[in-house]
Amino acid sequence: MSKVTRRAALGAIGIGAVGLAGCRLPGEAGSAATTRPAPSTGDNPVVDENRAAGSDRWAAGRDGTVGVKDDAAQIQGYASRTSVPPGEPIDFHISSHRTQTCTVEIYRVGHYGGAGARRMAAGEDVPVQRRTKPEADPATGLIACDWPASWTLDVPEDWVSGFFLAVFTSQDGYRSSTPFVVRDTERRSDVLVVVPFTTYQAYNLWPLDGHTGKNLYKGYASEGVIGGNEVRAFRVSFDRPYADSGTARWMNMDTSAARWLESQGYDVTYASGVDLHEGRVDPSKYTVMLFSGHDEYWSQEMRDCAERAVGAGTHLAFLGSNNIYFHIRVEESADARPGRVVTCYKEAPDPEPGAAGPTVRWRSLGKKHRKAEQGLLGVQYNGILTEPVPLVVKESKHWFWEGTGLRDGDEIPDLVAVEADGFNPSMPRPEDTEQVLLSASPYGDSMGRGRRTQNTSLCVNAEGTLVFVAGTFHWPLALSEPEHENKQVQRATENLMTRMLQPREAPVS
């Protein structure tokens, strides 16, 4: 078992290398920490879990149920935590449009023979009633509920870490849900999947009732009219449901990735971004940290964790785009519960910037864009698309594209969508790192900023540690969402995982 070299990890093609710079990626130097054992793919708790019978009965519309709208708020709820370990409780705070009972069902997202989830537990005849819908704080726009707990799940000790949904079905036939993670940071899995809850909350416009809702982008300018930045919130709370039927925006990127990873038998555990912030994740435990979705809002503590991962020899894989774009604070609630508020002032003056600096774009922090996200990722957000465009393949002889049948200039239809990343030569790049750009996809920016180029990027540092960025929203959807599924994307991602999971020894000193 030999150490994976930087040249071998990147692929022995000098043509595609963007460049090589000075020292090393931010983080601790790699030494013995870069030792990684042979992977447990195909023989691990996730494989055993997925042998259980699955169920697709969780969605609104199944079994005669009807989805929820915020203006009526027929049945909605939120979780007391973004993640919980086995053996500990998690509360669900539920409101209904009338006094009645509901059922709370807990589903774990996975492959399960194609069913997509497994029903794990249920609470029957849970009493619910109408709860007060809070008004927005006039200074910050914060909307935080203080509903009492309606039902508590004591997570069994033997539950396998995963992405979970609590599904609320009212006696009168309405259904909504809320997501959470069961984490297991004590187990040294091959892969840690990080679910972007801070970004979920940044986009959450609950309640979409015509006058109250706000997120970090917009709010209501007048009755029934949604405005822009001038009426947005500066602080958003996890103590509220997700809008309408409870599916966080772009959550399907994460569920698609989870189902594919588990279908392939990878040894995965899960954590929320808040877990990174609060220091519950030791990145050196894992061979790969995989960010499955749209992960735009990062605190300094979250970024420190990712940089420590690279320094410890843990590979990073970002399957979406527009990652680490806004600097945030993750703060406690009014009653001092940690990790319940996401704060981001953006262009507005930040009244309490703290040691990490104001909550602005990461690329605006430090002199000469010193903290731009490209300095860790190798690429960064560069535009928004009105409609999907093809991903144009580059460096097709690289191991990443092996077995796909693709050649330079070939197109994967509709793969570049929503937001895109690209390499910017005027921004910092990862230090002591070689980079290959695996795509060069032209598109028109919908914000009127002209023609742009999307790049899928792979960087490798001196210790052979990889940082991959897909650079588009549709990459994780192409792994298992039926309307997006693409075998070439699946094969390329399999190639990436195989390379990242290769055993590694510590370099000889």
N, C-alpha and C positions, 0 to 999 in steps of 0.2 A: 504493500500500500504506500504509494508515494504522494508527495505534496503536489497538488494541482498548481502548475505554474501560471503566471499571468498570461503568457503567450498561449498556453494550451486552453486556458479558460476563455479567453477572448476569441480565439480562433486564429490560426496562423495566416492571416491575410493583412498585409500592411496597407493595402490600398484604401480600406475603409476606415482606418484609424484616424480619428479627428485630431488627436494630439496627446502629448505627454508633458506633464508639468512637474513642478518642484518636489515637494515633500511627500506627505501621505494624506489620505482622506481624513477629515476631522474625526477625532475619537482616539481611543487608546491603541498603542502599537500592537500588532498581532505577534504572538509568540506561541506559547503552549495553548493559548485560548483558541487557536485556529484548528486544533484537532477536532475532527468530526468522525463519528463511527459510520459503519455501513448503514444505509437507510432501512427502515422497517416497513417499506412499501409492501402491501399485500398481507402483512402479518402484524396487526396492531388492533387496539380497541375499536377504532373507527370501522375497520373491516367487519369485525364481529357485530358491532351495532347495526350496520347496514344489512345484515342478514335477517333482521327482524322484519315483520310485515309492516309495510308502509300504508299511508293514507293520503288522499288528495282532497279530503272533505273539509278542509279548514277555510277555504276561501268564501267570501261573501258571494251569494248566488247559489251555493251548493245547498242541497237539502231544503230548497224552498226559501232560503233566507234572502234578505234584502240588504244591500249596502247602506251605509250611513252617510248623511250629509250634515255638515257642521251647523247649518242654520236650524235644523230640527234636533240634532244631537240625540238621536234615539238611544244609542248605547255607545259609550266611549270610555276609555280608561288609559292610564299610564302606569309604568312600573316605577318602583321606588329606587331602582338601581339600574345602571346600564349593563352590569354584569354581576354574577353571583357565583361563588364556588359551591361544589357539592357539600351538603351538610349544613348550609346556612339558608335563612329565609329570604324571600323577596315578596314584597307587598304589591297588590294591584289596587289602584284607586279608581273607582268606576262611578260614572254618572249616567242616569237614564232620563228620558223625557217624561217618564211617569213612574210611580212606585210599582214595582213588580219584582220578579226574580230573573236571574240570568244564569247561564252556564259559562264557566271559565274552563276552556280546554287548552292544554299545553302541547304544542307540537315542536318537534326537533326537525330542522331542515336538513336534508341529506339526499342521497340517491334512492335507497330503498327499492331497488328493482325498477326504478322509473317513476315511482309514486311521488317522490319529491319531498316527503315529510313522513314523520311517524307520530301518532298520538301517544303521548307519554303519561298524561294525568288529566284529571278533570275535577272541578268543584261544581256540584249540582245545587240548584235552588239557592243561589247566592242572592240575598236581598240587596236591591239597588233602588235608588231614588234620585230625583233631580238635585244636582249640586250647583252651587253658585258659580257662574262664569265670571272670572275676575276681569276687571278693567285694566288697561295698560298703565303702567307707571308713567306719569306725565313727563318725567325727566329722562328716563332711559328706555321707555317702551316695553319694559319687562312685563310679561304675562305669566304669572305663576299661580297654579291652583294649590289650595290647601285642603283638598278633599280627604276625608278619613279613609283608611284602608278598608276595602270591601272584602278582600280574600287574600290569604297568605299561602304561598307555596313554600313548603319546607323541601328544599331540593334534596332528593335521595343521594346518599353517599356513592352509589354505584352508577349514577348518570354520567355518560360520556360527554365531555366538553363539546359545545356546538352552538350554532345559531338557532335561537328559539323564538317562537311566537306564542303569545298569550291571546287566545281568541275568545271574544265576548259575544255570546248569542243571547239576545233578550227573549223573554217569554212570548213577546208579540212578534218575533221572527226577524229582528234586525241583527246584523253582525258587523263587528269591527275587530281590530287586533292591535297589538303593540309588540315591538321586537325587544329582545334582550339576549344576552349571551350567558351561557354557563361556562365559566372559565375553569381551567385547571393548571394554574401556573406552577404547581408543584411537579407536574409531569414533564419530563424532558422529551417532548415530541420532536419529530424531524422538522415540522413546519408549524409556525404560529401564524394563524390568520387573524389580521387586525381589522375589525369592523368599524367604519368611520362614523361613530355616533355624534361626534361634535359637528360634522358636516350635515348629518341628518337634521340636527336641531337648528342649524343655521338657516336651512331652507324651510323649516316647518312654519307654515302660515296660519296655524290654528289660533283662533277659530275663524274659518272662512264663512262668517255669518253676515257679511255685508257692511260691518262697521268696526269690528274689534281687532281682528287678527293682524299680527305683525311678525316679520322675521328679520333677518339681518340685511335684507334687500329692499323690502317694501312694506307698505301697510295701506290702510284705507285713507284716501284723501278726502272722500265725502261718502255719503251713504251709497253703498253698492259700487263705488268707484275705487279701484286699487291704484294707488299712486306709486311713487318711486322712492329714491333715497331720502327725500325730504320728510317722509313720514315713516321711515323704517325704525326698527328697534336697534339699540346699541347693546342690549343684553337680552338673551333668550334663555328660557328655563326648560329643563327636562321634566319639570313638574306640570305637565300638560299632555294631552293626547296628541298624536300626529293627526293631521287634517283628514277630515272625512272618515273613510273606513280604516285609517290607521297605518297605511303603508307609507313608510318614509320615502321621500323622493329619491329615486335612483337606487332604492334598496334591491331592485332586481339584479343589479350588477353583482352584489354580494351573494345573493341566494343562488344565482347562476354559477358563480365561481365555486361556492361551497358544494353544490350538487355535483359538479364535474370533478373537483378534487376528491370527493368521497367515492365517486364512481370508479376512479382510477386506483383506489386503495392506498392513497397517501396517508402517512401518519401525521394527522393534523390535530391541533388544539386551537381554541379561539380566545380572543380577548377583545375588549373595546378600546377605542382610542383613549378613553378616560383612564383605563388601566395603565397605559403608557404614562400618562400625565401624573398619576398618583404613585408611580414607582413600584407597581406590583409585578412588572415584567422585568426579568433578568435576560437581556437579549443574548447573552453568551450561551444560554441553554440550548438554543435552537440552531439548526443548520440553515434554515431559511425563515425570514419574516416576510410574510406575503400580505400586501395591502390590496384587498380584493375589489374595492370600488372607487367611488369619487371621494377622495380624502383631502379636501381643500383647506380645512381649518385646523391649525396646529399651534399648540402652546410651545414655549421654549422647552419645557420638560419633555414633551413628546418628541421634539426634534433631537434633544440630547440623547434620548433613548435610541433613536434610529442611528445617530452618529456613533454611539457606543457599540451598537450592533456591528457596524462595518469595522470599527477598530478591533472588535473581538473576533472577526473572521466570519460573521454571520451574513449571508447573502440577503439582499433586499430585492423584492419583486413587487412592482407597482403595476397592477393590471389595468388601471384607468388612466385618466389624464387630469391636468390642473390640480396637482398634488402640492401640499405645503405652500399654498398661495397666500393665505392670510394668517398673520400672527394673532393669536387669541390669548386670553386668560380663561382658565377654568376655575370658577369660584364657588364658594359655598352659598347655600340658600339663606333666606332670611332667618331661619331657625338653626343655622350653623351646620347643616348637613353638607359634607364636602362633595365637590364634583357635580353640582346641580345646575350651574349657570355658565353659559358661554358668553364671553364679553368681547366685542370687536367694534371699535369706533371708526375704523377705516379712515375716511378723509376728515372726519370731525375731530376736534381736539380731544385727546384722551386725558381725562382729569387725574388718573392715577396710573401712569405708565409703568412704574416699578423698575426693577433692575434689568429686566429683559427688554425694556423699551416700549414704546407705544404700540397699540394694536392696529398696525397698518399692514400693508403688503410686506412679505418677507424681503422682497427685492429692494424695498425702500429703507430697510434698516442697515445702519453702518455706512461707512464711507465707501464710495465706489461700488455700491451694491454688494458689499462684502457678504451679506447674509442671503443673497438671492438663492432661491431653491435649486437653481441649476448647479450651484457649488456642491450639492450632495447628489442630486439626481442625474446630472448630465444633460438634461433638457428642462424646459419649463413651459408653462402655459403661454400660447401665443395667439389664440383666437377662438372665435365661436362660429359654428357652421349653421346655416339656415337649413340645409338638407345634407344627408350623408353623401360622401364621395368615396371613391375607391382608395384603398391603401395601395401605394405603388411600391413594389418590392425592390430592395437594393441589397447588394452583397448576398446574392442567392446561393453562393457556394459556401457560405458560412454554415457552421454546424447548426445554428438556430433554425435555418430553413431546410435542413436535411429531411428527405422523405416527403416533402410537400409537393414536389414536382414543379416548383415555381422557378422562374428565371428572372433576371434583372429586367425591370420594366413591366412585369406582369402585374395585374391588378386583382385585388380581392374586393369584390363589390361591396359598397356601402359600409365598409369597416371603419372609416374615419367619420366620426359623427359627434355632434353636440358641442364638445370643446376639444381642442387639440394642443399638443405640446410640440415644441421644436427646439433645435439647437440655436442658441444666440451667441455668436462669436464675441459680442461686446460684453457679455456677462461672465462672471467667474465660472470656471469649470472645476470638476473634482481634481484635487492635487494628486500627483504621482499616479496617474490613471491613464490607461489607454481606453479609447472609446471607438465603437463602431456604430454607425447609423444604419439601421436595417430597413428603413423605408425613407422615401422622399415623396410625399403626397401633396400635390398642389391643391389649394382650395381658396375660396374667396371668403374673407372675414365678414360676418354679417353686421358688424359694428362700423363698417365703412373704413376699415384700416388697410384696405388693399389686399393684394394676393399674399398668401402665406404658404409655408411648407410645413407639413406635419412630419415628425421624425419619431420612429421607434428606436430606442437607444439601449445599448449595452455597454457598461463600463466595467473594467477590471483593474484593481489596484495592485500594488507590489506584492501583496500576500496572496493574490489570486481570488480575492473576494469580489463578487459580482454585484452590480446594481443594474437592474433591468427596469425600464419604463415603457409600457406599451404606447402611451401617448394618444389614446382615444377612448371614448366612453364605450364603444361597441365591442372592444376586445373581450371582456369577461362575458358579455351576452352571447358572443359567438361560441363560447364553450359548451353551453347547454340550453339556452333559450330556444325553443323550437323555431321561432320566426327569424332567428339570427344565426343559428348553429352553422358552423363552418369547419370542415374536417382539416383544412390547411392550418387554421388558427389552433385547433386542438393539437395537431401534430407539432407545431412550433412550440406551443406551451409545454407539451410533453418533453420535447428536446431540452427546453430551458430547465424544467424540473429535474430531469435526469442529470444534467450537467451540474446543477447546484447541489444535488444530493450525493454526488460522488464523495467517497471517503477521503479525508484529508489528514495528514500528519502535521505536527508542528514543524516549522522550518528548523533545520540544523543550524545551531549558533556557531 
